[in-house]
Amino acid sequence: MSMKSCHATALAIVLWYLMIPPIGADNKVDAHAPLSKWKIGVGFESEKDCDDSVKDAIQNPMTPAEYQAAAQATRKAGMKPLSMAEMTKRTQESICVAGDDPRLKEKAKAAPPK
């Protein structure tokens, strides 16, 4: 394989990430925060797979029982759970971003070294 075809193959492999908006100090979704503050959720092999996942989550929201279980787990972890309305908003505000999006590089720069 030539160097040119290796480079073309590398460019063809772009992962997509479901980005989840952060929660502000007021325990509300902050969809206007810079992307570097958002959480990287699940990775996908294509934009369509990511978009389909978001659409599915919006069309099939948490049941009250699922919300109660999530809220209980959040409290057990020592955090304040979001209201069901804020959980729904967080899902609706989530976006798909290509793995090579320069805003993700800003996130990597902002992360403390491990």
C-alpha positions, 0 to 999 in steps of 0.5 A: 500500500502506498503512502498516499492510499494509507493517508486516504484510508486514515482520512476515511476513518472518522468517528462520531461522538455523542456530546452531552451538554454540561450541567450548570451550578443551578443544576440546569442543562447548559447547552450554550457552554463551549463544547470543551465543557461538554461530556463525550458520550458514546462513539459511533462509526458514522454520523447517521448512527449517532443521529439515529441514536439521538432521535431514538432517545428523544422518541423513546424517553425515560419512563418514570421508573427508569428516571427514579432508578437513575435519580437514586443512582445519582444520589447514591454517588453523592450528586444531585439528580436532574429533574425529569424535565432537565434530563429530557432537555439534556437528551434533546440538546445532545449533539453528534460531533465528528471525532476530528472536530477542532473543538474536541482538540480544545477539550483535550487541551483543557483536560488535566494531565493524567 
